[in-house]
Amino acid sequence: MTKKPYTIQTSPFVVPTTDGKIINEHFGRASDGNSQLSIAHMIAPAGWSEPFQTPEFDEYTFIISGKKQFIIEGETVILSAGESIKIDKHTRVQYSNPYTEPCHYLAVCLPAFSIDLVNREE
């Protein structure tokens, strides 16, 4: 039997979290061992935030619904549904959803997301 030239992901890896955020990694280190690229569907609940970080990967974010706040090198940027952003690696950033509704978004990281490469501040 010949290997198909495509992969359909029907069972993404559910990343365990303690902050209420839902992370479903469709492709990446945890789901299929790909260290070059990761793609995840995320749901940030209302009131969610995480510590500042300076990742060693480029991160692209596309907002599906809701709003998400980014503090990038001291500048506050707010994205709404249908908007997207690329944040270059080695950029200090904080992600949050200080709003009253959840934010659904896609995150693409190059190279793939790894907790060892995110450099979160304490």
N, C-alpha and C positions, 0 to 999 in steps of 0.2 A: 504494500500500500504506500502510495506517494504522500509525503507530507504536504499539507495545504500551504499555500503562500500567504496565509492570513491567520489571525488569531482572534476569536470572538471571546471577550471576557464576560462571563455570566456570574462569576463568583469572586468579586474583588476582595482583597484582604482588608478586613476591618481592623484598623489600628486601634489598640486599646488606649483610652484617654481617661483622665480624672477630672477634666474641666467641663464636661458636657458637650464638647465639640465632637461631631461625628466625622470620621475620616474613612472613606472607602477608596483604597488605592487600587486602581484598575491595572496599571502597569508600573513597574518599578522594582526596587530591591526586594521588598517584602512579598510582593504578589507573584512576580515571575523571574526574579533574580537579575533584572536589567539595571545595571549601574550607570547607564548612559542617560536615562530619561525616566522621569516618573510623572504619572498623570493620576490625580485624585479628585474625587467629588467630595466636597466638604460642606458641612452645615455648622455654622457658628451660631450658637444660641444667643438670644437677646442678652446683653450685659456681659458677654464673654470678652476676655482679653488674655494675652500671653505676654511674657517678658520680652524686653528688647532682645534682638539677636543680630548677628552679623554673619549670614550664611556664606558658605564657600560654593554656592551655586546660583545661577540666574533663576529667578522665579517669575513666571507669568501667571496672572490671575485674571479670570473672566467671571464677572458677577452674573449669575443666573436670575436671582431674585433677592430683594432686600438691599441693604447697604453695608459697606465695610469701610472701616477707618484704618488708614496707614499713617504712621508717623515715620517719615523717611528723612534721616539726617536732620531732625528738628522741624521739618515741614509737615503739616497735617494735610493729607489728601483723603477725600471721601469719594468712593465710587458707588454707583447705583447700577441696577439691572441693565445689561447690555453694554456696559463699559468694561475696559480691560486695562491692565498695566503690566509693564515689565520692570522688575527691580533687579539691577545688576548685582552680581556677587560682590562680596566685601562691602556691602552697604548696610549701615546700621538701620534697623527697621523694627517697629512694633506693629503688630496686627491686633485689631479689636473690632467688636461689634457693640458699641455703646447704645444701640437703638432698641426699640421695643419689639421688633420682629426678627426672626431668624434670617440669616444670610446664607443662601445657597450659592456656591461658587466652584469653579474648576481651578485647580492649581497644577501647573506644569513646571517641573524643576529640571534644569540641565547643569551639571549631571544630576542623576536621581537624588531625591531627598534621602538624607541619612542623618540620624540624630547626632552622629559624630561630626557632621559638617555644618550643623546649624549654629553652633556657638551661642547658645542662649545665655543671657546674663542671669545671675542669681537675684 
